[in-house]
Amino acid sequence: MLDALRRLLSGLLGGGAAPAAPALDVSEPVKVIVGLGNPGREYEWTRHNVGWWVVDHLADVWRFDAWKKDGQAKVADGRVGSQRVRLVKPQTYMNLSGGVLVQYARRPTWSATADLLVLVDDFAIPLGTFRLRAKGSAGGHNGLKSIEQQLGTQEYARLRIGIAPEDRRRMGPDPADFVLGAAGKAEREEVFELFPALRDAVETWVRDGIDKAMNAHNR
């Protein structure tokens, strides 16, 4: 676990300006996996950045290329089996996250319904759990609102990662304060323990699509 934490910290801290990403071949289908979060060291370990933690883990275990700058995002490219996959971390603030998807929506071979998975924190479900959804409303999440606005649809898959404490009174009266608060050590460990299951769920989505992923991994 200590080695995994070191690798995760390395991905979050970045280590300086990232080189520019090469252009994707527009003729080749690509699955895009977006981890939602806010840039800046002050947000690294906030609950709102859980999506970033997971995509950093995926980039590591899948042995993807190093993170590179691509417009208003950092991206890591590779393959899961034979499928081309791009991991994306928007470098805008949460409420502008959808802008990084405009370039993919313009591709004739790309569909948000089939080719996009968004990894997102969710205070409506318990810490230590997750759920896949094929579509739905933003549920008050500013990152999902921005994606919906840019794509003009709610029909894209999302992996909702629970951050709600067992005693929901700990969340206080304002959910925004809770999600932007730093996750404690025990909370982080619960998310880290989910990494193998989250990886399996994402790989099922890449290979078989959202319906089969939901059937296999939602409990």
C-alpha positions in Angstrom: 0.0 0.0 0.0 2.9 2.4 0.8 4.4 1.9 -2.7 0.9 2.5 -4.3 0.6 5.7 -2.2 4.0 7.0 -3.4 3.0 6.4 -7.0 -0.3 8.1 -6.5 1.4 11.1 -4.9 3.8 11.3 -7.9 0.9 11.4 -10.3 -1.0 14.0 -8.3 2.0 16.3 -7.8 3.1 16.0 -11.4 6.7 17.1 -11.0 6.7 20.1 -13.3 5.2 21.1 -16.6 4.1 18.1 -18.7 5.1 17.7 -22.3 2.5 18.2 -25.0 0.5 15.1 -26.0 0.7 13.9 -29.6 -2.5 14.2 -31.6 -4.8 11.1 -31.6 -5.4 9.3 -34.9 -9.0 10.4 -35.6 -9.6 7.3 -37.6 -9.0 5.0 -34.6 -11.7 4.5 -32.0 -10.7 5.6 -28.5 -12.3 5.2 -25.1 -12.0 8.4 -23.0 -12.0 8.1 -19.2 -12.3 11.4 -17.4 -11.4 11.7 -13.7 -13.0 14.8 -12.2 -11.1 17.0 -9.8 -9.7 20.5 -9.1 -6.1 21.5 -10.0 -3.8 22.8 -7.3 -2.0 21.3 -4.3 -4.7 22.7 -2.0 -7.2 20.3 -3.6 -5.1 17.2 -3.9 -6.6 15.2 -1.1 -10.1 16.7 -1.0 -13.0 14.4 -1.4 -13.9 16.2 -4.7 -10.7 14.9 -6.2 -11.4 11.2 -5.8 -11.8 10.8 -9.6 -8.2 12.0 -10.1 -6.9 9.5 -7.5 -8.5 6.7 -9.5 -7.2 7.7 -13.0 -3.7 8.1 -11.5 -4.0 4.6 -10.2 -5.3 3.3 -13.6 -2.4 5.0 -15.5 0.0 3.3 -13.1 -1.4 -0.3 -13.2 -2.0 -0.2 -16.9 1.5 1.2 -17.5 0.3 4.0 -19.7 2.5 6.7 -21.2 3.5 9.5 -18.9 1.0 12.3 -18.4 1.2 15.0 -21.0 -0.5 18.3 -21.5 -3.3 18.5 -24.0 -5.0 21.9 -24.1 -6.8 22.3 -20.7 -6.1 18.8 -19.6 -3.4 16.3 -18.7 -3.8 13.0 -20.6 -2.2 9.5 -20.5 -2.5 7.2 -23.5 -2.3 3.4 -23.8 -4.2 0.3 -24.5 -6.4 -2.0 -22.5 -6.2 -5.2 -24.5 -6.5 -4.1 -28.1 -8.6 -1.0 -27.2 -7.1 2.4 -27.4 -7.8 4.3 -24.2 -7.1 7.9 -23.1 -7.2 9.0 -19.4 -8.0 12.6 -18.9 -7.6 15.0 -15.9 -9.1 18.4 -16.7 -6.9 21.2 -15.5 -9.8 23.7 -15.3 -11.8 24.0 -12.1 -14.6 21.6 -11.7 -17.4 23.8 -13.1 -15.5 24.0 -16.5 -14.5 20.4 -16.8 -16.7 19.7 -19.8 -14.6 21.9 -22.1 -11.9 19.2 -22.4 -14.4 16.9 -24.2 -15.2 19.2 -27.1 -12.4 17.8 -29.2 -13.6 14.3 -28.8 -17.2 15.1 -29.5 -16.1 16.5 -32.9 -14.6 13.1 -33.9 -16.7 11.2 -36.4 -15.8 7.9 -34.8 -16.5 8.9 -31.2 -19.8 8.8 -29.3 -20.2 10.0 -25.7 -22.8 7.3 -25.1 -20.4 4.5 -26.0 -16.9 5.9 -25.6 -17.0 8.1 -22.5 -16.7 7.1 -18.8 -16.6 9.8 -16.1 -15.1 9.0 -12.7 -16.8 11.2 -10.1 -17.2 11.6 -6.3 -20.7 11.1 -5.0 -21.8 12.1 -1.5 -25.2 10.4 -2.0 -23.6 6.9 -1.6 -21.5 5.5 1.2 -17.7 5.8 1.4 -16.2 2.5 0.4 -18.8 1.8 -2.3 -19.4 2.7 -6.0 -22.0 2.4 -8.7 -22.0 2.5 -12.4 -24.7 4.4 -14.3 -25.3 4.6 -18.0 -26.9 8.0 -17.9 -28.7 10.5 -15.6 -28.8 14.0 -14.3 -25.9 15.8 -12.8 -27.4 15.5 -9.3 -26.0 18.9 -8.4 -22.4 18.0 -9.3 -20.8 21.0 -11.1 -18.4 18.8 -13.1 -21.2 16.7 -14.4 -23.2 19.8 -15.1 -20.4 21.2 -17.3 -20.0 17.9 -19.2 -23.8 17.8 -19.9 -23.7 21.4 -21.1 -20.8 20.8 -23.4 -22.1 17.5 -24.8 -25.7 18.4 -24.9 -26.7 15.1 -23.4 -27.1 13.2 -20.2 -26.4 9.9 -22.0 -22.9 9.1 -21.0 -21.6 6.6 -18.5 -20.3 7.5 -15.1 -18.6 5.7 -12.2 -19.9 7.2 -9.0 -17.4 6.7 -6.1 -19.0 7.1 -2.7 -17.6 9.6 -0.2 -20.5 9.8 2.3 -19.6 9.1 6.0 -21.5 6.5 7.9 -22.8 9.3 10.2 -24.1 11.7 7.6 -24.3 14.4 10.2 -20.5 14.8 9.7 -21.3 16.3 6.3 -22.7 19.4 7.9 -25.3 21.7 6.4 -23.4 22.5 3.2 -22.4 19.6 0.9 -19.9 22.0 -0.9 -17.9 22.4 2.3 -17.8 18.7 2.8 -16.7 17.7 -0.7 -14.0 20.4 -0.7 -12.7 19.3 2.7 -9.7 17.1 3.0 -10.3 13.4 3.3 -8.8 11.9 6.4 -6.3 9.1 6.4 -9.0 6.5 7.2 -11.2 7.8 4.3 -8.3 7.7 1.9 -7.5 4.2 2.8 -11.1 3.1 2.2 -10.9 4.6 -1.3 -7.5 3.0 -2.0 -8.9 -0.4 -0.9 -11.6 0.0 -3.7 -8.9 0.4 -6.4 -8.9 -3.3 -7.5 -12.7 -3.4 -7.8 -12.8 0.0 -9.6 -10.1 -1.2 -12.0 -12.1 -4.3 -12.8 -15.3 -2.3 -13.3 -13.5 0.1 -15.7 -11.9 -2.7 -17.6 -15.3 -4.4 -18.0 -16.7 -1.1 -19.4 -13.8 -0.8 -21.9 -14.2 -4.4 -23.0 -18.0 -4.9 -22.9 -19.8 -1.6 -22.5 -21.8 0.0 -19.7 -24.7 -2.4 -19.5 -22.5 -5.5 -18.9 -20.3 -3.5 -16.5 -23.4 -2.5 -14.5 -24.7 -6.1 -14.4 -21.3 -7.4 -13.3 -20.3 -4.8 -10.8 -23.3 -3.0 -9.3 -24.5 -4.5 -6.0 
